[in-house]
Amino acid sequence: MRITTRLARFTWPAVGVVLLLVGLSPLAGHGREAQHLWQERAAGAAPIATVSAPNWIEIARAVKPAVVNVSVRGAAKAARGDGDELFREFGADRAPRRMLRGLGSGFVINADGYVLTNNHVVDGASEIKVKFADGRELAGKVIGRDPKTDLALLKVEAKGLPVIPLGDSARLEVGEPVMAIGNPFGLEQTVTTGIVSATGRTIGAGPYDDFVQTDASINPGNSGGPLVNVRGEVVGVNTAIASGTGGSVGIGFAIPAHLVKPIVTQLAESGHVVRGWLGVSIQPLTPDLAKTFGVGDTIGALVSSVADGSPAQRSGLKQGDVITRYDGRPLARWSDLPREVAETPVGREVPLEVLREGKRLTLSVKVAKLEEQGDKVASAEPAATRLGIAGRSLTPALAQELGVDTPRGVLVQQVEDGGRAQTAGITAGDVILEVDRKPVADVADLQQALKRHPAGTPLLVLVHREGQSLYLTVAA
């Protein structure tokens, strides 16, 4: 009775407050719903269907027998990205020349004993052991390696092995559930789940970056293990993580299966990968650059340099062209071009669609084979410019030291903090080659070019940096 009484005591005042608030509402008595600044349901959108959770138990049961532990003995070499505190391969910070064991993971792709893993897992190994889920441990032999994509194909002497099929990673959707399997910190057959966080990630690992990002927990030791979709198909090979500590923070990267397939085919056939070559340096087309070049959007790859004697030069491709289509396919992202060219058979003629000074052109290029293979500054009186830099005229001797093809230009020696040049991305050591599409021979040329430039408009600058040419726009 005491509880009932207390509830009754508080009920009536509460009702009174509600009635009072309703009575004071500015919309009370107007016979219409309150209008909000926000939207509470998608206009005209059908309700999102509810899907059942994946049966991870059955998926794990099906694929785990094909996941292996790759144990290595030998002197470990510094991994690609060694010293980079953000992006690191698993095992990258093990001590160099240390005898290692339990370094990574892998999975069987063919019942006759072919195992896929990461190149950095087996790089420098003198002995490789492949341990299966049933406890068997077999000697592994490297059939082929590709450092550019960090893939390695191993072979063990066995038949009838369980395999995991390679799926179609090109159809992956952000938000799609995935499972990572491997041997983090030597803990064999560890399964974690998550979703696809992003696709097409570029993390600076190489020219063919196209990673699948996932929040499935992956750690050192997961290298080379599979990232599996809900159909039990491999959609990626776990390779790298973004971490300040070396452990998982929910940002992992996997090589997509659609990139893996052509690489594995070549590794199985010849032990190495042959890639196509155009002979151009490219960069993304930013909104500022697109405006400067008179291009309507930022789709395509901006050509920042063309190598002498290259297929690109012979085809008529020029510095400043924007490649929009390659072999009939549009370039949705500028980074698609290196992969497209690399996968083109050597000797094949392909059409290139380019934009040049607002005009659309079609060129034909014969793809060639890609051959696998601290700046010094002499003392001189610096010349200040209105860009916010201190620079000096390039000499033939200095050009040779810096690897610049022409002995003309301005070497940037200092950049003013917060100045126009620094904001545009110009750094000390850059060589300014052109301003507003016109060559710059020396400091005097640069100063004259700056005086001629129309006030209030962005300045287009071509610089040479670390063996490559790069367009930058300097704000007015």
GIHURA-V118826 format. One record per residue. N is the residue number from 1. RES is the residue in three letters. PSI is psi as a letter, one per 30 degrees, with the letter a starting at -180 (none if undefined). BURIAL is + if it has 9 or more other C-alpha atoms within 8 Angstrom, else -. Layout:
BEGIN
N | RES | PSI | BURIAL
N | RES | PSI | BURIAL
END
This chain:
BEGIN
1 | MET | e | -
2 | ARG | e | -
3 | ILE | e | -
4 | THR | e | -
5 | THR | e | -
6 | ARG | e | -
7 | LEU | e | -
8 | ALA | e | -
9 | ARG | e | -
10 | PHE | f | -
11 | THR | e | -
12 | TRP | e | -
13 | PRO | e | -
14 | ALA | e | -
15 | VAL | e | -
16 | GLY | e | -
17 | VAL | e | -
18 | VAL | e | -
19 | LEU | e | -
20 | LEU | e | -
21 | LEU | e | -
22 | VAL | e | -
23 | GLY | e | -
24 | LEU | f | -
25 | SER | k | -
26 | PRO | f | -
27 | LEU | f | +
28 | ALA | k | +
29 | GLY | g | -
30 | HIS | f | -
31 | GLY | g | -
32 | ARG | l | -
33 | GLU | l | -
34 | ALA | k | -
35 | GLN | k | -
36 | HIS | l | -
37 | LEU | f | -
38 | TRP | l | -
39 | GLN | k | -
40 | GLU | f | -
41 | ARG | k | -
42 | ALA | k | -
43 | ALA | k | -
44 | GLY | g | -
45 | ALA | k | -
46 | ALA | k | -
47 | PRO | k | -
48 | ILE | k | -
49 | ALA | k | -
50 | THR | k | -
51 | VAL | l | -
52 | SER | l | -
53 | ALA | k | -
54 | PRO | l | -
55 | ASN | i | -
56 | TRP | f | -
57 | ILE | e | -
58 | GLU | e | -
59 | ILE | e | +
60 | ALA | e | +
61 | ARG | e | -
62 | ALA | e | -
63 | VAL | f | +
64 | LYS | e | +
65 | PRO | f | +
66 | ALA | f | +
67 | VAL | k | +
68 | VAL | l | +
69 | ASN | k | +
70 | VAL | j | +
71 | SER | k | +
72 | VAL | k | +
73 | ARG | k | +
74 | GLY | l | +
75 | ALA | k | +
76 | ALA | k | +
77 | LYS | l | -
78 | ALA | k | -
79 | ALA | l | +
80 | ARG | k | +
81 | GLY | g | +
82 | ASP | k | +
83 | GLY | f | -
84 | ASP | j | -
85 | GLU | f | -
86 | LEU | d | -
87 | PHE | k | +
88 | ARG | k | +
89 | GLU | l | +
90 | PHE | k | +
91 | GLY | f | +
92 | ALA | f | +
93 | ASP | g | -
94 | ARG | l | -
95 | ALA | k | -
96 | PRO | k | -
97 | ARG | g | -
98 | ARG | k | +
99 | MET | j | -
100 | LEU | l | +
101 | ARG | k | -
102 | GLY | h | +
103 | LEU | e | +
104 | GLY | a | +
105 | SER | l | +
106 | GLY | a | +
107 | PHE | l | +
108 | VAL | k | +
109 | ILE | f | +
110 | ASN | k | +
111 | ALA | f | +
112 | ASP | g | +
113 | GLY | g | +
114 | TYR | k | +
115 | VAL | k | +
116 | LEU | k | +
117 | THR | a | +
118 | ASN | k | +
119 | ASN | e | +
120 | HIS | f | +
121 | VAL | e | +
122 | VAL | f | +
123 | ASP | k | -
124 | GLY | g | -
125 | ALA | k | +
126 | SER | f | -
127 | GLU | k | +
128 | ILE | k | +
129 | LYS | k | +
130 | VAL | j | +
131 | LYS | k | +
132 | PHE | l | +
133 | ALA | f | +
134 | ASP | g | -
135 | GLY | f | -
136 | ARG | k | -
137 | GLU | j | -
138 | LEU | l | +
139 | ALA | k | +
140 | GLY | k | +
141 | LYS | k | -
142 | VAL | j | +
143 | ILE | e | +
144 | GLY | l | +
145 | ARG | l | +
146 | ASP | j | +
147 | PRO | f | -
148 | LYS | e | -
149 | THR | g | +
150 | ASP | h | +
151 | LEU | k | +
152 | ALA | k | +
153 | LEU | k | +
154 | LEU | l | +
155 | LYS | k | +
156 | VAL | l | +
157 | GLU | j | -
158 | ALA | l | -
159 | LYS | l | -
160 | GLY | h | -
161 | LEU | l | +
162 | PRO | k | +
163 | VAL | l | +
164 | ILE | k | +
165 | PRO | k | -
166 | LEU | k | +
167 | GLY | a | -
168 | ASP | j | +
169 | SER | f | +
170 | ALA | f | -
171 | ARG | g | -
172 | LEU | k | +
173 | GLU | k | -
174 | VAL | k | +
175 | GLY | f | -
176 | GLU | k | +
177 | PRO | k | +
178 | VAL | l | +
179 | MET | k | +
180 | ALA | k | +
181 | ILE | k | +
182 | GLY | a | +
183 | ASN | i | +
184 | PRO | k | +
185 | PHE | g | -
186 | GLY | g | +
187 | LEU | j | -
188 | GLU | k | -
189 | GLN | h | +
190 | THR | k | +
191 | VAL | k | +
192 | THR | l | +
193 | THR | l | +
194 | GLY | a | +
195 | ILE | l | +
196 | VAL | j | +
197 | SER | e | +
198 | ALA | l | +
199 | THR | l | +
200 | GLY | g | -
201 | ARG | k | +
202 | THR | j | -
203 | ILE | g | -
204 | GLY | g | -
205 | ALA | f | -
206 | GLY | l | -
207 | PRO | f | +
208 | TYR | g | +
209 | ASP | k | +
210 | ASP | h | +
211 | PHE | l | +
212 | VAL | k | +
213 | GLN | k | +
214 | THR | l | +
215 | ASP | g | +
216 | ALA | k | +
217 | SER | j | +
218 | ILE | k | +
219 | ASN | l | +
220 | PRO | k | +
221 | GLY | f | +
222 | ASN | f | +
223 | SER | k | +
224 | GLY | f | +
225 | GLY | l | +
226 | PRO | k | +
227 | LEU | j | +
228 | VAL | k | +
229 | ASN | a | +
230 | VAL | f | +
231 | ARG | g | -
232 | GLY | g | +
233 | GLU | k | +
234 | VAL | k | +
235 | VAL | f | +
236 | GLY | l | +
237 | VAL | j | +
238 | ASN | k | +
239 | THR | e | +
240 | ALA | l | +
241 | ILE | l | +
242 | ALA | j | +
243 | SER | k | +
244 | GLY | f | -
245 | THR | f | -
246 | GLY | f | +
247 | GLY | l | +
248 | SER | k | +
249 | VAL | g | -
250 | GLY | g | +
251 | ILE | j | +
252 | GLY | l | +
253 | PHE | k | +
254 | ALA | k | +
255 | ILE | k | +
256 | PRO | k | +
257 | ALA | e | +
258 | HIS | f | +
259 | LEU | e | -
260 | VAL | e | +
261 | LYS | e | +
262 | PRO | e | +
263 | ILE | e | +
264 | VAL | e | +
265 | THR | e | -
266 | GLN | e | +
267 | LEU | e | +
268 | ALA | e | +
269 | GLU | e | -
270 | SER | f | -
271 | GLY | f | +
272 | HIS | l | +
273 | VAL | k | +
274 | VAL | k | -
275 | ARG | l | +
276 | GLY | l | +
277 | TRP | k | +
278 | LEU | e | +
279 | GLY | h | +
280 | VAL | l | +
281 | SER | k | +
282 | ILE | l | +
283 | GLN | l | +
284 | PRO | l | +
285 | LEU | j | +
286 | THR | l | -
287 | PRO | e | -
288 | ASP | e | -
289 | LEU | e | +
290 | ALA | e | +
291 | LYS | e | +
292 | THR | e | +
293 | PHE | g | +
294 | GLY | h | -
295 | VAL | k | +
296 | GLY | f | -
297 | ASP | a | -
298 | THR | g | +
299 | ILE | k | +
300 | GLY | l | +
301 | ALA | k | +
302 | LEU | k | +
303 | VAL | j | +
304 | SER | f | +
305 | SER | l | +
306 | VAL | k | +
307 | ALA | k | +
308 | ASP | k | -
309 | GLY | g | -
310 | SER | l | +
311 | PRO | e | +
312 | ALA | e | +
313 | GLN | e | +
314 | ARG | f | +
315 | SER | f | +
316 | GLY | g | -
317 | LEU | k | +
318 | LYS | l | +
319 | GLN | k | -
320 | GLY | f | +
321 | ASP | l | +
322 | VAL | j | +
323 | ILE | k | +
324 | THR | f | +
325 | ARG | k | +
326 | TYR | k | +
327 | ASP | h | -
328 | GLY | f | -
329 | ARG | k | -
330 | PRO | k | -
331 | LEU | j | +
332 | ALA | e | -
333 | ARG | k | +
334 | TRP | e | +
335 | SER | f | +
336 | ASP | f | +
337 | LEU | e | +
338 | PRO | e | +
339 | ARG | e | +
340 | GLU | e | +
341 | VAL | e | +
342 | ALA | e | +
343 | GLU | f | +
344 | THR | k | +
345 | PRO | k | -
346 | VAL | k | +
347 | GLY | f | -
348 | ARG | k | -
349 | GLU | k | -
350 | VAL | k | +
351 | PRO | k | +
352 | LEU | k | +
353 | GLU | k | +
354 | VAL | l | +
355 | LEU | k | +
356 | ARG | j | +
357 | GLU | h | -
358 | GLY | f | -
359 | LYS | k | -
360 | ARG | k | -
361 | LEU | l | -
362 | THR | k | -
363 | LEU | l | +
364 | SER | k | +
365 | VAL | k | +
366 | LYS | j | +
367 | VAL | k | +
368 | ALA | l | +
369 | LYS | k | +
370 | LEU | j | -
371 | GLU | k | -
372 | GLU | k | -
373 | GLN | none | -
374 | GLY | j | -
375 | ASP | k | -
376 | LYS | k | -
377 | VAL | k | -
378 | ALA | l | -
379 | SER | k | -
380 | ALA | l | -
381 | GLU | j | -
382 | PRO | l | -
383 | ALA | j | -
384 | ALA | k | -
385 | THR | l | +
386 | ARG | f | -
387 | LEU | f | -
388 | GLY | h | +
389 | ILE | l | +
390 | ALA | k | +
391 | GLY | l | +
392 | ARG | l | +
393 | SER | k | +
394 | LEU | k | +
395 | THR | l | -
396 | PRO | e | +
397 | ALA | e | -
398 | LEU | e | +
399 | ALA | e | +
400 | GLN | e | +
401 | GLU | e | +
402 | LEU | f | +
403 | GLY | g | -
404 | VAL | k | +
405 | ASP | e | -
406 | THR | k | -
407 | PRO | h | +
408 | ARG | k | +
409 | GLY | a | +
410 | VAL | k | +
411 | LEU | k | +
412 | VAL | j | +
413 | GLN | e | +
414 | GLN | l | +
415 | VAL | k | +
416 | GLU | k | +
417 | ASP | k | -
418 | GLY | g | -
419 | GLY | l | +
420 | ARG | e | +
421 | ALA | e | +
422 | GLN | e | +
423 | THR | e | +
424 | ALA | f | +
425 | GLY | g | -
426 | ILE | k | +
427 | THR | l | +
428 | ALA | k | -
429 | GLY | f | +
430 | ASP | l | +
431 | VAL | j | +
432 | ILE | j | +
433 | LEU | e | +
434 | GLU | l | +
435 | VAL | k | +
436 | ASP | h | -
437 | ARG | g | -
438 | LYS | k | -
439 | PRO | k | -
440 | VAL | j | +
441 | ALA | e | +
442 | ASP | a | +
443 | VAL | e | +
444 | ALA | e | -
445 | ASP | e | +
446 | LEU | e | +
447 | GLN | e | +
448 | GLN | e | -
449 | ALA | e | +
450 | LEU | e | -
451 | LYS | e | -
452 | ARG | f | -
453 | HIS | k | +
454 | PRO | k | -
455 | ALA | k | -
456 | GLY | g | -
457 | THR | l | -
458 | PRO | k | +
459 | LEU | k | +
460 | LEU | k | +
461 | VAL | k | +
462 | LEU | k | +
463 | VAL | l | +
464 | HIS | k | +
465 | ARG | j | +
466 | GLU | h | -
467 | GLY | g | -
468 | GLN | l | +
469 | SER | k | +
470 | LEU | k | +
471 | TYR | k | +
472 | LEU | k | +
473 | THR | k | +
474 | VAL | k | +
475 | ALA | l | -
476 | ALA | none | -
END
